[in-house]
Amino acid sequence: MRARRYTISDGKMVLYLKDAKEGGYVVTSPLDPELITEAETVEEAFRNGYDAAKSLRQSRRKLIRKLQSAGAA
């Protein structure tokens, strides 16, 4: 059986949900290919999606600061 994929949005975030083999969903974003998480429900998908997006932003800011300080040295 082919896995189903859904596109969902809450007006702020767009997510793809794909049926996971072990149950629940694999959650990705068409706007950020590095955003990948898992969820059991649609509601959890948004919570996890927002958490993953926040973590990615923080990691990217930290990397930029590190690269800028290395370039200034």
N, CA, C and O atoms as a MOPAC input file, in Angstrom:
PM7 MOZYME 1SCF
protein

 N      0.83200 1    -1.18200 1     0.00000 1
 C      0.00000 1     0.00000 1     0.00000 1
 C      0.87800 1     1.24600 1     0.00000 1
 O      1.85500 1     1.32800 1     0.74300 1
 N      0.52800 1     2.19600 1    -0.82300 1
 C      1.29100 1     3.43000 1    -0.95200 1
 C      0.99700 1     4.36500 1     0.22100 1
 O     -0.15800 1     4.52500 1     0.61500 1
 N      2.03400 1     4.97800 1     0.77400 1
 C      1.85900 1     5.91600 1     1.88100 1
 C      1.11900 1     7.15900 1     1.39300 1
 O      1.37400 1     7.65700 1     0.29600 1
 N      0.21100 1     7.64300 1     2.21000 1
 C     -0.52700 1     8.84900 1     1.87000 1
 C      0.24300 1    10.06900 1     2.34600 1
 O      0.96400 1    10.01200 1     3.34200 1
 N      0.08400 1    11.16800 1     1.63000 1
 C      0.70800 1    12.42500 1     2.01900 1
 C     -0.36000 1    13.51000 1     2.01600 1
 O     -1.16700 1    13.60500 1     1.09200 1
 N     -0.35100 1    14.32000 1     3.05700 1
 C     -1.31500 1    15.39600 1     3.20800 1
 C     -0.58000 1    16.72200 1     3.28200 1
 O      0.52500 1    16.79100 1     3.82000 1
 N     -1.17600 1    17.76600 1     2.75200 1
 C     -0.66500 1    19.11600 1     2.91100 1
 C     -1.62600 1    19.83700 1     3.84600 1
 O     -2.83100 1    19.88100 1     3.59500 1
 N     -1.08600 1    20.40600 1     4.93000 1
 C     -1.91500 1    21.12300 1     5.89100 1
 C     -1.30700 1    22.49500 1     6.16400 1
 O     -0.10100 1    22.68600 1     6.01400 1
 N     -2.14200 1    23.44200 1     6.56300 1
 C     -1.67200 1    24.77800 1     6.89800 1
 C     -2.56300 1    25.36700 1     7.97800 1
 O     -3.76300 1    25.09700 1     8.02900 1
 N     -1.95800 1    26.17900 1     8.84300 1
 C     -2.73700 1    26.90600 1     9.83300 1
 C     -2.74200 1    28.39500 1     9.51400 1
 O     -3.10500 1    29.20900 1    10.36400 1
 N     -2.34700 1    28.75600 1     8.30800 1
 C     -2.28200 1    30.15400 1     7.90000 1
 C     -0.92100 1    30.77800 1     8.12000 1
 O     -0.62100 1    31.83000 1     7.55500 1
 N     -0.10100 1    30.14700 1     8.92900 1
 C      1.25200 1    30.64400 1     9.20100 1
 C      2.31000 1    29.65400 1     8.73200 1
 O      3.39000 1    30.04800 1     8.29200 1
 N      1.99800 1    28.38700 1     8.82700 1
 C      2.95400 1    27.33400 1     8.49200 1
 C      2.28200 1    26.32100 1     7.56800 1
 O      1.11200 1    25.97900 1     7.73700 1
 N      3.04900 1    25.85400 1     6.59100 1
 C      2.57900 1    24.80700 1     5.68600 1
 C      3.40300 1    23.56700 1     5.97100 1
 O      4.63200 1    23.62100 1     6.01400 1
 N      2.71800 1    22.44900 1     6.16500 1
 C      3.40400 1    21.19900 1     6.47000 1
 C      2.90900 1    20.08300 1     5.56600 1
 O      1.75800 1    20.07600 1     5.12900 1
 N      3.79900 1    19.14600 1     5.29800 1
 C      3.43100 1    17.89500 1     4.64500 1
 C      3.42900 1    16.81700 1     5.71700 1
 O      4.36500 1    16.72100 1     6.51200 1
 N      2.39200 1    16.01600 1     5.73800 1
 C      2.31600 1    14.87100 1     6.63600 1
 C      2.29400 1    13.61800 1     5.78300 1
 O      1.47200 1    13.48700 1     4.87600 1
 N      3.18900 1    12.71100 1     6.07300 1
 C      3.25000 1    11.43900 1     5.36000 1
 C      3.07600 1    10.32900 1     6.38300 1
 O      3.70000 1    10.35500 1     7.44400 1
 N      2.23600 1     9.36200 1     6.07100 1
 C      2.02900 1     8.24700 1     6.99000 1
 C      3.36400 1     7.57900 1     7.30300 1
 O      4.11500 1     7.22000 1     6.39600 1
 N      3.65200 1     7.41400 1     8.59300 1
 C      4.86300 1     6.72900 1     9.02300 1
 C      4.57200 1     5.23600 1     9.14100 1
 O      3.46200 1     4.84900 1     9.50500 1
 N      5.54300 1     4.40900 1     8.84100 1
 C      5.36900 1     2.95300 1     8.91100 1
 C      4.97100 1     2.49600 1    10.30900 1
 O      4.16400 1     1.58000 1    10.46600 1
 N      5.54500 1     3.14200 1    11.32300 1
 C      5.28600 1     2.73900 1    12.69900 1
 C      4.06500 1     3.43100 1    13.29500 1
 O      3.79300 1     3.28000 1    14.48600 1
 N      3.33300 1     4.17700 1    12.49500 1
 C      2.15600 1     4.91200 1    12.96200 1
 C      2.45300 1     6.38500 1    13.07700 1
 O      3.61500 1     6.78000 1    13.17100 1
 N      1.43200 1     7.19600 1    13.07000 1
 C      1.62300 1     8.63300 1    13.13000 1
 C      2.07500 1     9.16800 1    11.78700 1
 O      1.78900 1     8.58900 1    10.74000 1
 N      2.78500 1    10.28400 1    11.83500 1
 C      3.19100 1    10.96800 1    10.61000 1
 C      4.65100 1    11.39500 1    10.66000 1
 O      5.19800 1    11.66800 1    11.72900 1
 N      5.26300 1    11.44700 1     9.49900 1
 C      6.53600 1    12.12900 1     9.31200 1
 C      6.14800 1    13.51800 1     8.81000 1
 O      5.39400 1    13.65000 1     7.84600 1
 N      6.66500 1    14.54500 1     9.46700 1
 C      6.27300 1    15.91900 1     9.18400 1
 C      7.44100 1    16.65800 1     8.54200 1
 O      8.54800 1    16.66900 1     9.08000 1
 N      7.18700 1    17.28000 1     7.38200 1
 C      8.19600 1    18.08600 1     6.69800 1
 C      7.54800 1    19.38900 1     6.25400 1
 O      6.33300 1    19.55900 1     6.35400 1
 N      8.36800 1    20.30000 1     5.76600 1
 C      7.85600 1    21.58400 1     5.28100 1
 C      8.35700 1    21.83400 1     3.86600 1
 O      9.54300 1    21.65700 1     3.59000 1
 N      7.46300 1    22.24700 1     2.96000 1
 C      7.91000 1    22.56900 1     1.61100 1
 C      8.73600 1    23.85900 1     1.58100 1
 O      9.45700 1    24.11300 1     0.61600 1
 N      8.63100 1    24.67000 1     2.63300 1
 C      9.34400 1    25.94000 1     2.68300 1
 C     10.72400 1    25.83400 1     3.32300 1
 O     11.53900 1    26.74800 1     3.19700 1
 N     10.98700 1    24.72900 1     4.00700 1
 C     12.28000 1    24.51900 1     4.65100 1
 C     12.60900 1    23.03100 1     4.60800 1
 O     12.13400 1    22.26900 1     5.45100 1
 N     13.41100 1    22.61200 1     3.64400 1
 C     13.70500 1    21.18600 1     3.48800 1
 C     14.42700 1    20.55500 1     4.67400 1
 O     14.46500 1    19.32900 1     4.78300 1
 N     15.00300 1    21.36600 1     5.56600 1
 C     15.68800 1    20.81600 1     6.73700 1
 C     14.73000 1    20.53500 1     7.89200 1
 O     15.12200 1    19.91100 1     8.87800 1
 N     13.48500 1    20.98600 1     7.78600 1
 C     12.51000 1    20.76400 1     8.84900 1
 C     11.91700 1    19.37400 1     8.68900 1
 O     11.17700 1    19.10100 1     7.74400 1
 N     12.25600 1    18.50600 1     9.62500 1
 C     11.73600 1    17.14300 1     9.64000 1
 C     11.47100 1    16.76300 1    11.09500 1
 O     12.34000 1    16.91100 1    11.95400 1
 N     10.27300 1    16.27800 1    11.35900 1
 C      9.92200 1    15.83600 1    12.70000 1
 C      8.85800 1    14.74500 1    12.57700 1
 O      8.50800 1    14.33700 1    11.47000 1
 N      8.35400 1    14.28300 1    13.69800 1
 C      7.30400 1    13.26300 1    13.69200 1
 C      6.17000 1    13.70000 1    14.59800 1
 O      6.36300 1    14.53900 1    15.47800 1
 N      4.99000 1    13.13800 1    14.38800 1
 C      3.83600 1    13.46400 1    15.21300 1
 C      2.81400 1    12.33700 1    15.14000 1
 O      2.77700 1    11.57200 1    14.17600 1
 N      1.99800 1    12.25100 1    16.16100 1
 C      0.91000 1    11.27500 1    16.18500 1
 C     -0.39300 1    11.85700 1    15.65600 1
 O     -1.22200 1    11.12800 1    15.11300 1
 N     -0.58200 1    13.18500 1    15.81300 1
 C     -1.81600 1    13.84300 1    15.38900 1
 C     -1.48900 1    15.10200 1    14.59400 1
 O     -0.33900 1    15.54100 1    14.56300 1
 N     -2.49600 1    15.67700 1    13.95600 1
 C     -2.31300 1    16.93300 1    13.21400 1
 C     -1.92900 1    18.05500 1    14.18200 1
 O     -1.04700 1    18.85800 1    13.88100 1
 N     -2.57900 1    18.11100 1    15.32600 1
 C     -2.26300 1    19.14100 1    16.31700 1
 C     -0.80800 1    19.03300 1    16.77100 1
 O     -0.10700 1    20.03900 1    16.87600 1
 N     -0.36600 1    17.81800 1    17.03600 1
 C      1.01900 1    17.60000 1    17.44600 1
 C      1.97600 1    17.94300 1    16.30700 1
 O      3.09200 1    18.40200 1    16.55200 1
 N      1.55000 1    17.72400 1    15.07100 1
 C      2.38600 1    18.05900 1    13.91700 1
 C      2.69800 1    19.55400 1    13.90100 1
 O      3.83700 1    19.94600 1    13.64700 1
 N      1.69300 1    20.38900 1    14.17000 1
 C      1.94200 1    21.83100 1    14.21500 1
 C      2.82900 1    22.21100 1    15.38600 1
 O      3.74500 1    23.01700 1    15.22800 1
 N      2.57500 1    21.64500 1    16.56100 1
 C      3.43400 1    21.95000 1    17.71900 1
 C      4.87500 1    21.56600 1    17.42000 1
 O      5.79400 1    22.35600 1    17.63300 1
 N      5.06500 1    20.34900 1    16.92500 1
 C      6.41900 1    19.87600 1    16.62100 1
 C      7.03500 1    20.66400 1    15.47300 1
 O      8.23500 1    20.93400 1    15.47600 1
 N      6.21300 1    21.03300 1    14.49200 1
 C      6.70500 1    21.83500 1    13.37200 1
 C      7.20800 1    23.18800 1    13.82300 1
 O      8.27800 1    23.63100 1    13.40500 1
 N      6.43200 1    23.85300 1    14.68600 1
 C      6.87400 1    25.14300 1    15.21600 1
 C      8.13000 1    24.99300 1    16.06600 1
 O      9.03500 1    25.82300 1    15.97700 1
 N      8.20000 1    23.95200 1    16.88500 1
 C      9.40200 1    23.71200 1    17.69200 1
 C     10.62000 1    23.45400 1    16.80900 1
 O     11.70300 1    23.98100 1    17.06500 1
 N     10.43800 1    22.64700 1    15.77800 1
 C     11.55200 1    22.34400 1    14.86500 1
 C     12.00000 1    23.60700 1    14.12500 1
 O     13.19800 1    23.83300 1    13.95800 1
 N     11.04200 1    24.43200 1    13.68200 1
 C     11.38700 1    25.67200 1    12.98200 1
 C     12.16100 1    26.61100 1    13.90300 1
 O     13.13200 1    27.23800 1    13.48000 1
 N     11.73300 1    26.70900 1    15.16400 1
 C     12.42500 1    27.55300 1    16.13400 1
 C     13.85100 1    27.04900 1    16.36800 1
 O     14.79000 1    27.84400 1    16.40200 1
 N     14.01300 1    25.75700 1    16.52600 1
 C     15.34500 1    25.17900 1    16.73100 1
 C     16.25200 1    25.41600 1    15.52900 1
 O     17.43700 1    25.70900 1    15.68500 1
 N     15.69100 1    25.28700 1    14.33500 1
 C     16.48400 1    25.54000 1    13.12600 1
 C     16.92500 1    26.99800 1    13.05900 1
 O     18.07500 1    27.28200 1    12.72100 1
 N     16.01700 1    27.93100 1    13.37800 1
 C     16.37900 1    29.35300 1    13.36200 1
 C     17.49600 1    29.63700 1    14.35600 1
 O     18.44800 1    30.34900 1    14.03700 1
 N     17.38200 1    29.07900 1    15.56900 1
 C     18.40800 1    29.28700 1    16.58200 1
 C     19.75300 1    28.71500 1    16.14500 1
 O     20.79100 1    29.35200 1    16.33100 1
 N     19.73700 1    27.53000 1    15.57300 1
 C     20.97600 1    26.90300 1    15.09800 1
 C     21.61200 1    27.71600 1    13.98300 1
 O     22.83200 1    27.87600 1    13.93500 1
 N     20.77700 1    28.22700 1    13.08800 1
 C     21.30800 1    29.02100 1    11.97300 1
 C     21.89000 1    30.34000 1    12.46900 1
 O     22.93900 1    30.77000 1    11.98900 1
 N     21.21900 1    30.98900 1    13.42800 1
 C     21.75800 1    32.23300 1    13.99400 1
 C     23.10600 1    31.98100 1    14.66400 1
 O     24.04400 1    32.76200 1    14.50400 1
 N     23.19300 1    30.89000 1    15.40800 1
 C     24.44300 1    30.53300 1    16.09600 1
 C     25.55200 1    30.28000 1    15.07300 1
 O     26.68200 1    30.73000 1    15.26300 1
 N     25.24000 1    29.57400 1    14.00400 1
 C     26.22700 1    29.30000 1    12.96100 1
 C     26.68400 1    30.58300 1    12.28500 1
 O     27.87400 1    30.76100 1    12.02200 1
 N     25.74100 1    31.47600 1    12.00300 1
 C     26.09800 1    32.75100 1    11.36300 1
 C     27.02500 1    33.55200 1    12.26400 1
 O     28.03000 1    34.09300 1    11.80200 1
 N     26.69100 1    33.63000 1    13.55900 1
 C     27.56100 1    34.36100 1    14.50700 1
 C     28.95700 1    33.73500 1    14.53700 1
 O     29.96100 1    34.44700 1    14.54500 1
 N     29.01400 1    32.42100 1    14.55400 1
 C     30.30600 1    31.71500 1    14.59000 1
 C     31.10700 1    32.01200 1    13.32500 1
 O     32.30400 1    32.29100 1    13.39500 1
 N     30.45400 1    31.95300 1    12.18500 1
 C     31.13700 1    32.23200 1    10.92100 1
 C     31.58500 1    33.68400 1    10.83800 1
 O     32.67600 1    33.96800 1    10.34400 1
 N     30.75200 1    34.60700 1    11.31800 1
 C     31.12400 1    36.02300 1    11.30800 1
 C     32.30500 1    36.29400 1    12.21900 1
 O     33.19500 1    37.07000 1    11.87100 1
 N     32.32000 1    35.66300 1    13.38300 1
 C     33.44600 1    35.88700 1    14.29800 1
 C     34.72600 1    35.23200 1    13.76000 1
 O     35.82000 1    35.75000 1    13.98400 1
 N     34.60500 1    34.13300 1    13.07200 1
 C     35.78500 1    33.48400 1    12.47000 1
 C     36.33300 1    34.33100 1    11.32000 1
 O     37.54300 1    34.38500 1    11.10300 1
 N     35.43900 1    34.98700 1    10.59200 1
 C     35.86700 1    35.84500 1     9.48400 1
 C     36.49700 1    37.13100 1     9.95700 1
 O     37.32700 1    37.71300 1     9.25800 1
 N     36.11100 1    37.58500 1    11.14500 1
 C     36.65700 1    38.82200 1    11.69400 1
 C     38.03200 1    38.61000 1    12.30700 1
 O     38.77100 1    39.57200 1    12.52100 1
 N     38.37800 1    37.36900 1    12.58900 1
 C     39.65300 1    37.07600 1    13.25500 1
 C     40.81800 1    37.15500 1    12.31700 1
 O     41.95700 1    36.93400 1    12.72800 1

